[in-house]
Amino acid sequence: MHIISGHAQNPIIQSMYTADPAPMVIRDTLFLYVGHDEDDAPSKSYLMREYRLFTTTDMVNWTDHGAPLKTSQISWSVNDASAAQVIERNGKYYWYFSTMDRNAPGGVSVGVAVSNSPYGPFKDALGKALITNSMTKYASHSWDDLDPTVFIDDDGQAYLFWGNGACYWVKLNKDMISIDGEIQHLEIKDKTAFAGKFTEAPWVYKRNKQYYLVYASEFPENISYSTSKSILGPWKAQGVLMPTERGSNTNHAGIVDYKKNSYFFYHNDALPGGHSYDRSVAVEQFSYNADGTIPKLKMTEAGIVKGVGTLNPYKRTEAETIAFSKGIKVVEDKERGVIVTAIHNGDYIKVRDVDFGKKGPSSFKASAASRYNGGNIEIYTDGLDGKLIGTVKVSYTGEWGNWKEFSINIENVNGVHDVYFVFKGKEPHTLFNFDYWEFIK
């Protein structure tokens, strides 16, 4: 599973299939929670068993933090890790998710997990669903309680919106794990309020005293949106934000401001082998119009052309910090945390906007392990055919758990560059696993 182009940024995760992006900003870091479509998902049904977390401080390099929440941790979940969103309140982090409910009346329910850290671990707050199918009556099908989005207004009142074939909302109590009052629904057939046919995936937020309700419309889905001067409405339809493109039947938006820029996250089927059930998260930067409306956006391969920061190479950097990759996989290891694996000859990892400073490094070290024959890490700047500044020879270490640091001297390099770690070695085996790297001054 990879993309050949070394210049593309989208999809932003290439090591696995991802969907349903939910961004959240905490100080100088953007947290991106996503669903994980399994590699072997059938062509006509979803196979999702966990959520993944990625972070960035520059919008071009993304670090994989593994799976802070899995459906196996939810006692009442039958299986699927459908769309979700995380929000912070009073130092705690609340994760609202939708999944099939094994308890009566069945169907899809909305649950909530909680953690003291945005990285997790998250634990089911109630031991049961917060919203069940018996509590929602607008739509008669059993999967109408999908895709929760959560929002806290300036007065401290929290709201939960969700729905498929219906757009429900309810106030949340200050504890964030119970509802306040009756569940309401919006009139999705009102053409003044909704652009086209509301399908699912609401995303609610506020910016400059205006409320935004972004949602998937029609099927195959486009992304449309509505605005209001009050969270309670009335809502005004603003039209299609992102038209139906590529081959995925679904799309799911998440919009956030970060470091004085606005970003639109979505998913499509752009990774090789991708389809409607093996999707990939992508992002576009945009600017609001003067009146607060959003210009129509299109899916691009370029994605984020200019980042909002640089990467410091003189501290330990996890190998799973990636701007773009080919071939590799990222998995969780019980002892080492998250590592890069499935490395074969010709695979590579690209890291963008690495700032070596005026002097530059003298050496480089990498932590790796190989049960087979090992291989090489060739380090290039500014392209797969760029300047070769060093080659790390990773030898046989005995077992996959026998990690060793391998060091080399580095050719002179200074200033800001993209760095490519290109893996070379004998096929067909995995060459080695890769944990972290660091340049030394």
N, C-alpha and C positions, 0 to 999 in steps of 0.2 A: 504494500500500500504506500504509494509515494507519488509525488509530482516531479517531473523531470526538470522543469524550469528552475534555475537558481535565482531568478530575479523576482519571482512572485512572492507575495506575503500572505495571500489568501489561498486556501483556508489557513487560519492562524495556527491550527494544530494539525500536524501531519502524521503523528505517531499512532493515532487511533481515530475512530469515528466519533464525532461529538454532535450534540444537538441542544436546542432550547437554552440559549445563552442568557445568563442573568448576572450582569455586572454590578459591582458595588465598590465604592471608593472609601477607603479608610486612610486618612492622612495622605501620605505620598504614594500609596500603593493601590492599584486597581485589582480587585479580586473578581475572578470570572468563574462562576459556578455553572457547570454544564451537565447535561445528561450524557451517558456513554452508550452509543449503539455498538453492540458486540460485532466483531468482525464477521462472524458466521450467521448474522441475522438473516432469516428467510427473505425472499424477494417480496413477500406480501404480508409480513407481520413484524411487529416490533420485538426486539430482544434487548431489553435494558434492565440491568441488575444493580447499577450503582451510579452515583454522581461523582464527578471529578472537579477538582479545584486547580485553577491556574492563576498565577499572579504576574504582574508586570509593573515596572516603574518607568518604562520608556515607550510602551505601546508597540514595540517591535520584538523584544525578547520575552518569551513566556516560560515561566518555571512551573513544572508539573508537581503538585503536592499530593498526588494520589487520590484516593477515594475517601473523603471525610464522612460519607454516609452511603450505606448499602441497603437494599431492600431486605437482605437477610437479617439486618439489625432491627427491622420493624416487625414485631410479632404478628401483627394483623394484616400485613401485606401479603398478597398472593405472589407478586413478582415485580411488575414493571415500575421502573423509575421514571415516571413521566415528569413533565415540566415543573420547575420549582423556583423559588426565590428566597434569598437570605436578606435579613435586615438587622441592624443593631439598635438596641434600646437599653439604656442604663448599664452599659458594660456587658450585656449578654447578647448573643446572636441567635436569632430565631429563623429557622429554615422551614418554610411552608412548601410542602410537596404533595403531588397527587400520585396515587397508586391504587391498584385493584385491592379491594377490601374482602378478606375472608369471612368477616362477620356479617350478620344479617343487617340490611337487606342485600348486601353484596354491591357489585358495580364498582365504580371509581369513587374514592373518598379523598378528602384533603386532610393531611396530618401536619403536625408541627414537631420539629426537633429543636433542641437547644444546646448551646455550648457557651463556655466562658471565653472562647477564642474563635476568631473567624476561620482558623485552620482546623478546628475541631479538636478532639472528637465530638461529634454530635450524638445526642441521645434522644430517643422518643420521649417527648414531654408528658404525654398522657397515657400511653399504653393502649390507645385506641384512637380512632379518627376524630378530628375536630369538626369536620363537616361530612355527613353521610348522605347517601342517596335519598333516604327517607325525609331529609330536611329541605330538599329542593324540588319544587313542583312545576316550574315553568316548562321544562322539557321532560318528555316521558322516557327518553332512552337512558340507559344505565351508566353512560359515560359522560354525562353533562357536567360532572364536578371535576373537570380537568383544569390544569394550568393556573395555579394561584399566583397573583401578584399582590404585594403588600406595600402600603404607603403610610407614612406618619405625617400628618399635616402640621402646620406651624403652631397650632394650638395644642399639640400633643395627642390629638385624637388619631388613632390608627384605624386603617380600613383594609379589608381584604376583598379583592375582586377575583373572580374566576369564572370558568365556564366553557363548555363546548355546545354549540347550538342554543346557548343561553348565556347571558352576561349577568352573573349574580354579584351582589356586594353585601357586606355586613360590617358593622363597627366591631373593633376588637377592644376588650378591656385592657387596662394598663398592664396586666400580667402577660399579655400577648398570647395566652394559650386558652382563652375563653372568649366567647362572642358576647356582644352587648346589644340586645334587642333582636328584632326579627330580621331574617334574611330577605333582602330586597332583590328585584331584578330590573334591568333596564329594558326599555321597549326596543329591541334590536330590529324590529321591522319598520321603525320610524326612519324614513329616508332623510329627514332633516338632521337626525342625530347620528346615523351610521351610514358610511359610504359602502354601498353594495351589501351583500349578505354576510352578516357577522358569523364567523365560524368558530373561532376559539382564540386562545393565547392572548388575553389582555395584558397590557403593561401600563401601569398608571404612575405618573409622576407630576411634579409641579416645578415650573420655572418662570421666574419673573411675574408672579401673581397669576399665571395661567396654568390650568390643569390640562394634562394630556392623557388621552386614552388611546393607546396604540393596540392594534389587534390584527389577527389573521382573518381575511375575508375571502369569500368564494371558495371554490375547490376545483382544480389545484389552487393553492392559496397565494394571494398577494398580501402585502402589508398595507393596511389603511389606518387612518387615525381621525380622532375627533378632539375638539377642545371645549373648554368651559371656563367660566369665571368662578365656578363653585364645584367642589368635589361632588356635590349632590345634583349637579346639572342645573339647567338643561345643557345637553351636549350638542355641539354643532359639527356636522360632518365636514371634514376637510379634504377628503378624497384619498386616492391611492398614494402611498408614500414610496413603496417599492413594488413594481409590477411583478407578476408571475414570470420567473425566469428559470432556466436550466431545468433539470428533470425531477427534482423533489416535489412531491405533491403538497408538502407542508412547508411552512416557514414560521419562525418565531422570533420576535424582535425584543431587544433590550437596549435602552437608550440611557446614556449617562454623560455628564460633563466631567472632564478630568484634565487638570493642569491647563485650564483656560481654553480647552478644545471640546467639541461635542462629537460623540462617537455613537454609531448605529451598529449594533451587533445583530446577526441573523444567521440562518443556516441554509445550506443547499446540499447538492450531491457531488461537489467538485472533486473530491479525492477519487483516484482510480479505483474502480470497483464499487463506487458509491451509487446509491439509489435512494428511493423514498424512505428506506428503513436503515440505511447506513449513510448518515448525513455528516456534514462538516460545518463547524462554526467559522464565520468570517466577520470582518468589520470594515466599515467605511467611516472616514472622517467627513463632517459636514458643518455648515454654518447656517444658523437660523436666519430666515428673512427678517426684515425690520419689524414686521408686524407679529413676529413670533411663529409664523407658519414654517413648515419644514419643506425644503425643496425635494422634488422627486429624486430618488436615489436609484442607482443601478448596481448590480453585482459586478465587481471587478476582480481580476487576479492580482493587480498591483497592491490593493489594500492600502495600508499606511505607508506612504512614500517617505514622510519625514517623521522621525520619532520625537519624543519630548524629553530625552535624556540620553546619557551615554552609559556604557557598562565599564565598571572598574575591573580590570583584569588582575589587579594585584591583591586580590582576596580570593579565598576559596569560592569557586563557582560550581554549582551543581551541573553535571553533564546534561541533565534534563532541562536546563535553561536554553531555549532554542528559539531562533527566529524562523528557521526553515530547516527541514531535514528530508532525507531520502532513505527509505528502507528500514530504518531502526524502529524499535519498539521501546516503550517506557513502561516499566512494571514496578510493583511494590516488593521490596525485599524486607524480610522480618528484622534483619540485623542492620542493614544499611539505609533503610528508608526507601526512597525512590531511586531507581537506577536505569541506565540505558542498556538495552540488550538487543538480541537478534541482529547483531552487527555482522555484515557480510562485506566481501570485497566490493568496493565502489560506492558503498553507502557513505553518507556524510551528514554533518551537522553544521549549520551556518549560524553564527552569532553576529548580530549587527551592531554597528556604532561602538566599537571597542576603543576606548581612549587610553593609548599607551603613554601619553604625556610627551614631554620634550626629550627626555633621556632614553626612554624605552627599556625593555627588560633584558636581563642577562641570561636567564634560564627559564625553564618551564617544567612543571611536573604534572603528572596525571595518575589517578588511582584506577587500577584496572585489575581484572582477574580472568584467567583463562584455564579451562579444563582440557583444552585441546592444544592447538599449535600456536596460539597467540596471533600477532599480526602487527601492523604499523599504523600509527596515527601521523599522517602528513598534514602539516599546518601551513595553510596558504592565507595570504591577505588579498582581499578585494576580488576574489573570484576563484572558481575551480581551476582556472588556468592562470591565476595570479602568481605572486612571488612566494616561493617556498622558503619559509623561515626556520623550519626545523622538522625532523622526523623522529617520533618516539617509537622505539622498538619495544613492544609488549610481549614478554615471553610467557611460556607455560608456567602457571603458578600452582598446579596440582589439582585444585578443586575450585568450583565457582565461588566458594566462600573464602578462598585464600587471596585476600586483596593485597596488592603491593603498589607502592608509589614508584613510578618510572620517571626519571629526570633527564633533561638534555640542555645543552646550551642553545641559545636562540640567535639567529641572524639579526642584525640591527633593524629595528622598526620603531617609528615614533608617530605621534599624531593619532588621528581617529581612522580606524579601518574596520571593514567587515572581516571576520575571521572564519575560515572554513577548516573544520577537522574532517579530513578525508581518510577513510579506513581502507587499508589494503592488506591482503593476505590470501592464503590458500582456501579454496572452496572444497566441499560444500558446507563445512561446519560453521557455526557461529564462531567468530574470531576471538572475541573477548567481551566481557561486560565492562561498563565504563561508569564510574561513580562521580568523580569530580576532577577539576583541573584548576591550575593557578600559574600565572606568570610571576617571576621573581625579579625584582630590580637588582 
